[in-house]
Amino acid sequence: MPHNDEARHRHPLYDHGLADVRWVGEAIDTPWLAEVGTAYLGSQPPIRHFVVLLKEGTVEVAAADVEVERATEPPANGWIHRRLCG
C-alpha cells in the first residue's frame, strides 16, 4: 500500500493505464496476478486483479469479483466495510 496519491506515478502499473483510473480499476494479465493465481485452487471462477486508489495508499486485490460501496459518511463504528464476492 505504499503508493499514495503523491507517489502514484511510481506504481508499476501507472504507465499501463493506472494514470487514467480515478478510484477503482481492473488490471489485465499482470505479473502479480500470474504469481498469486498459481495459489488459487479449485473450480472457482478465475481471479482478477483490482486496484483501489485511496488518498493514503493503493490497495490491490486478487478476487473473482469485487463490490465496493461508497458512503458519504463513515459508519458509526469507524470501520469501512467492503464485500468481496466470489
Stockholm file with secondary structure:
# STOCKHOLM 1.0

chainA/1-86         MPHNDEARHRHPLYDHGLADVRWVGEAIDTPWLAEVGTAYLGSQPPIRHFVVLLKEGTVEVAAADVEVERATEPPANGWIHRRLCG
#=GR chainA/1-86 SS CCCCTTTGGGSTTGGGTGGGCSSEEEECSCHHHHHHHTTCCSSSCCCEEEEEEETTEEEEEEESEEECCCCSSCCTTSCCCCEEEC
#=GC SS_cons        CCCCTTTGGGSTTGGGTGGGCSSEEEECSCHHHHHHHTTCCSSSCCCEEEEEEETTEEEEEEESEEECCCCSSCCTTSCCCCEEEC
//
